[in-house]
Amino acid sequence: MSEPVTAAASEVATELTETAEQVDVIVIGAGVIGAAIALELRRGGVDCLVVDAHIPGRAVSEISFAWVNASTDKTPRSYRELNLMGLEAHHRQHDAGEAPWFHPTGALEVETGGHLGAGSVYEGGAADAKYDDLDGRAPAVSLTAADLADRELSAEITGGTLFPREGWVDVGHQVHASLAALPAGRVLAPLAATAVTTSTDGPSVTLADGRVLRARQVVIANGNGAPALIDGLCPGLSLLEDGAESEHVGLSIETFPLENLPTSVLRSHGVSLRPTRDGGAVIADHATAASFSLSDPELLDLPATLLARAQALVPQLGEIRARSVRIGPRVWPRDGRTVCGWLTEGVYVVLTHSGVTLAPYLAQCVHQELRGTDVPELVDFRPYRFQKG
Ligand SMILES: Cc1cc2nc3c(=O)[nH]c(=O)nc-3n(C[C@H](O)[C@H](O)[C@H](O)COP(=O)(O)OP(=O)(O)OC[C@H]3O[C@@H](n4cnc5c(N)ncnc54)[C@H](O)[C@@H]3O)c2cc1C
């Protein structure tokens, strides 16, 4: 098991030796997805090299609310099942002492009638899909207002639902501990991959410093940077939405330590909170952030709105002070579901929303498919469903 890593991200960065020998697998991108794949391959004895254009873990993964969930609004059935397998993979690894970054605190969803202070734009969640036979894998416990009375929440709460299997991930911890498990010289960052090409000798990755690295297989896991690599390799295959448009904008706030912070993930109409390792909170609301585009000046007012809602939801928190606000485009496949599979001989791609939930399971799937065995659960998530013509 890897020890928790608290070193600054930049300390993880290492340099490749002068002449790179060929490795088994090059993983492009070191967010939650690339880092989970690298760790899984390493544990399976595969020699892999990770390349990241910036500081690992600092792109979309750092903005994430990082709630591990298998909510009932995930459709179709195969996507809900994928998320259930993600949740189960987190528990398996955590129980084995292999994922100290997963905090299985449970998640509490409370009903407030939508009155969490001025400016709430919440208009109700997606209709829950009914796959009743799957519900036992992520049980939900209904709670009345009386059940919640001792939790120091808003007096307006009328009831709620507890999801005891859910939790959250410390993404920085996951990324840096995973990369630290690789041998020295196997993480190149900051250094961008500028092209992926294939020939009869197998795939190659061109780096921004001009070097060309060969590998038996390449995994493209670089989130919103993927189209720039895939366009040259598979013309006409457009996998991601433009993340700058509204609906795909993400925003989260990290606070300084707070008093009386709920120990579980707490979700409500208009705002969600979850603890951080140092006693602070991450605060976000998908529906509200998604009503802005990245160029909207009003987006800058959103942090104050969310802090006011958090205060209204948990009045005992005391003064909430923001340590940082993170804004950016989500990784959003064109139908909102995961993309996972071969692009061409030797080149594999993984792009997904809900990547924090899915990372450990997708990493196992990728490892299996790189070894030559198809994972039937991925059949609905292949990249070529988006092929034009
Ligand atoms: C506000 C918000 C809340 C969210 N909440 C949740 C949640 O509660 N639960 C959940 O499961 N998911 C959630 N998500 C989704 C989840 O965070 C993402 O699916 C996940 O972080 C994507 O990870 P990634 O590794 O694919 O991408 P990224 O984290 O973006 O990582 C990609 C990496 O690739 C690197 N890169 C890019 N281009 C290149 C290149 N050319 N060469 C080399 N490296 C390159 C980047 O530097 C980056 O480090 C949320 C997302 C947002 C924005």
Ligand as a Chemical Component Dictionary entry (heavy atoms), coordinates in Angstrom:
data_LIG
# 
_chem_comp.id                   LIG 
_chem_comp.type                 NON-POLYMER 
_chem_comp.pdbx_formal_charge   0 
_chem_comp.three_letter_code    LIG 
# 
loop_
_chem_comp_atom.comp_id 
_chem_comp_atom.atom_id 
_chem_comp_atom.alt_atom_id 
_chem_comp_atom.type_symbol 
_chem_comp_atom.charge 
_chem_comp_atom.model_Cartn_x 
_chem_comp_atom.model_Cartn_y 
_chem_comp_atom.model_Cartn_z 
_chem_comp_atom.pdbx_ordinal 
LIG C1  C1  C 0 -17.294 21.117 -10.100 1  
LIG C2  C2  C 0 -17.143 19.646 -10.390 2  
LIG C3  C3  C 0 -17.699 18.744 -9.526  3  
LIG C4  C4  C 0 -17.569 17.394 -9.763  4  
LIG N1  N1  N 0 -18.088 16.550 -8.849  5  
LIG C5  C5  C 0 -17.913 15.225 -9.010  6  
LIG C6  C6  C 0 -18.375 14.347 -8.005  7  
LIG O1  O1  O 0 -18.935 14.788 -7.002  8  
LIG N2  N2  N 0 -18.165 13.020 -8.176  9  
LIG C7  C7  C 0 -17.533 12.522 -9.299  10 
LIG O2  O2  O 0 -17.390 11.316 -9.404  11 
LIG N3  N3  N 0 -17.091 13.347 -10.265 12 
LIG C8  C8  C 0 -17.260 14.677 -10.143 13 
LIG N4  N4  N 0 -16.815 15.536 -11.095 14 
LIG C9  C9  C 0 -16.217 14.972 -12.313 15 
LIG C10 C10 C 0 -14.768 14.549 -12.086 16 
LIG O3  O3  O 0 -14.108 15.499 -11.296 17 
LIG C11 C11 C 0 -14.085 14.384 -13.439 18 
LIG O4  O4  O 0 -14.778 13.395 -14.172 19 
LIG C12 C12 C 0 -12.637 13.958 -13.274 20 
LIG O5  O5  O 0 -11.926 14.822 -12.413 21 
LIG C13 C13 C 0 -11.947 13.909 -14.619 22 
LIG O6  O6  O 0 -10.629 13.488 -14.382 23 
LIG P1  P1  P 0 -9.598  13.344 -15.550 24 
LIG O7  O7  O 0 -8.381  12.705 -14.951 25 
LIG O8  O8  O 0 -10.226 12.677 -16.709 26 
LIG O9  O9  O 0 -9.313  14.835 -16.040 27 
LIG P2  P2  P 0 -8.379  15.981 -15.453 28 
LIG O10 O10 O 0 -8.441  16.049 -13.981 29 
LIG O11 O11 O 0 -8.696  17.214 -16.204 30 
LIG O12 O12 O 0 -6.930  15.477 -15.801 31 
LIG C14 C14 C 0 -6.407  15.511 -17.112 32 
LIG C15 C15 C 0 -4.903  15.720 -17.005 33 
LIG O13 O13 O 0 -4.361  15.644 -18.324 34 
LIG C16 C16 C 0 -3.356  16.640 -18.442 35 
LIG N5  N5  N 0 -3.220  16.965 -19.867 36 
LIG C17 C17 C 0 -4.078  17.628 -20.665 37 
LIG N6  N6  N 0 -3.594  17.680 -21.906 38 
LIG C18 C18 C 0 -2.396  17.039 -21.909 39 
LIG C19 C19 C 0 -1.421  16.745 -22.901 40 
LIG N7  N7  N 0 -1.574  17.134 -24.162 41 
LIG N8  N8  N 0 -0.314  16.064 -22.531 42 
LIG C20 C20 C 0 -0.162  15.643 -21.248 43 
LIG N9  N9  N 0 -1.059  15.895 -20.279 44 
LIG C21 C21 C 0 -2.163  16.571 -20.604 45 
LIG C22 C22 C 0 -3.853  17.815 -17.595 46 
LIG O14 O14 O 0 -2.780  18.629 -17.193 47 
LIG C23 C23 C 0 -4.532  17.094 -16.440 48 
LIG O15 O15 O 0 -3.655  16.914 -15.339 49 
LIG C24 C24 C 0 -16.896 16.908 -10.908 50 
LIG C25 C25 C 0 -16.321 17.817 -11.782 51 
LIG C26 C26 C 0 -16.447 19.181 -11.534 52 
LIG C27 C27 C 0 -15.804 20.138 -12.466 53 
# 
loop_
_chem_comp_bond.comp_id 
_chem_comp_bond.atom_id_1 
_chem_comp_bond.atom_id_2 
_chem_comp_bond.value_order 
_chem_comp_bond.pdbx_ordinal 
LIG C1  C2  SING 1  
LIG C2  C3  SING 2  
LIG C2  C26 DOUB 3  
LIG C3  C4  DOUB 4  
LIG C4  N1  SING 5  
LIG C4  C24 SING 6  
LIG N1  C5  DOUB 7  
LIG C5  C6  SING 8  
LIG C5  C8  SING 9  
LIG C6  O1  DOUB 10 
LIG C6  N2  SING 11 
LIG N2  C7  SING 12 
LIG C7  O2  DOUB 13 
LIG C7  N3  SING 14 
LIG N3  C8  DOUB 15 
LIG C8  N4  SING 16 
LIG N4  C9  SING 17 
LIG N4  C24 SING 18 
LIG C9  C10 SING 19 
LIG C10 O3  SING 20 
LIG C10 C11 SING 21 
LIG C11 O4  SING 22 
LIG C11 C12 SING 23 
LIG C12 O5  SING 24 
LIG C12 C13 SING 25 
LIG C13 O6  SING 26 
LIG O6  P1  SING 27 
LIG P1  O7  DOUB 28 
LIG P1  O8  SING 29 
LIG P1  O9  SING 30 
LIG O9  P2  SING 31 
LIG P2  O10 DOUB 32 
LIG P2  O11 SING 33 
LIG P2  O12 SING 34 
LIG O12 C14 SING 35 
LIG C14 C15 SING 36 
LIG C15 O13 SING 37 
LIG C15 C23 SING 38 
LIG O13 C16 SING 39 
LIG C16 N5  SING 40 
LIG C16 C22 SING 41 
LIG N5  C17 SING 42 
LIG N5  C21 SING 43 
LIG C17 N6  DOUB 44 
LIG N6  C18 SING 45 
LIG C18 C19 SING 46 
LIG C18 C21 DOUB 47 
LIG C19 N7  SING 48 
LIG C19 N8  DOUB 49 
LIG N8  C20 SING 50 
LIG C20 N9  DOUB 51 
LIG N9  C21 SING 52 
LIG C22 O14 SING 53 
LIG C22 C23 SING 54 
LIG C23 O15 SING 55 
LIG C24 C25 DOUB 56 
LIG C25 C26 SING 57 
LIG C26 C27 SING 58 
# 
